[in-house]
Amino acid sequence: MKAWIVRFASLYVFDVVVLIVIGILLPTVRVGWSVLWAALILTAATIWLKPLLARLLGGAAERSAQSRTRAGQTVVTYGTVFLVELIVWIVLVMLSGIRVGGFFWGWILPPLLLLVAWAVYDAIDDRLQRTAGDLYDRATGRGDAAVETSATGVTATSATTTVTVEPDDGLTPEQRRMLDELG
């Protein structure tokens, strides 16, 4: 449960910043105070709608991949990714208070900016979730002087020092993190 809360919260804050930046960079996109509701919709769409659309559209593109050249397949892949971003942007504009004017500056460019933002988010995702998890632990009172047992071993934490003893089980840190998220 904690992993979902932390993921949702970190993505929500990131989406608020992204929507504010889009509103500042593009004069035809008016965000205003609706950014808080729009970021909630965008976060939900990113977690649930985007993977569903990518699976549906990507599956259709893969079934017909044999009839295309390598360059054609690259164009179809990029087009599919842009189409997913465009659908998410349309849903976001319809369900929130964001106002859009102009075809290119309001409907084509913002999905491209969302695509760049999500690429940045993917690059810094682990660090953001770790920081958000630490904040969550402090807010629930588990951050100070806590001893936690998990798949990674025993972790002793105080206000100033963290000591982690990892078992010699042959797992990588990423595999241990995934096991922790399951439990």
PyMOL commands that set and color helices and strands:
alter all, ss='L'
color gray80, all
select helices_A, chain A and resi 2-25+32-63+65-67+70-95+103-139+173-182
alter helices_A, ss='H'
color red, helices_A
select strands_A, chain A and resi 29-30+99-100+147-150+153-157+162-165
alter strands_A, ss='S'
color yellow, strands_A
deselect
rebuild
show_as cartoon
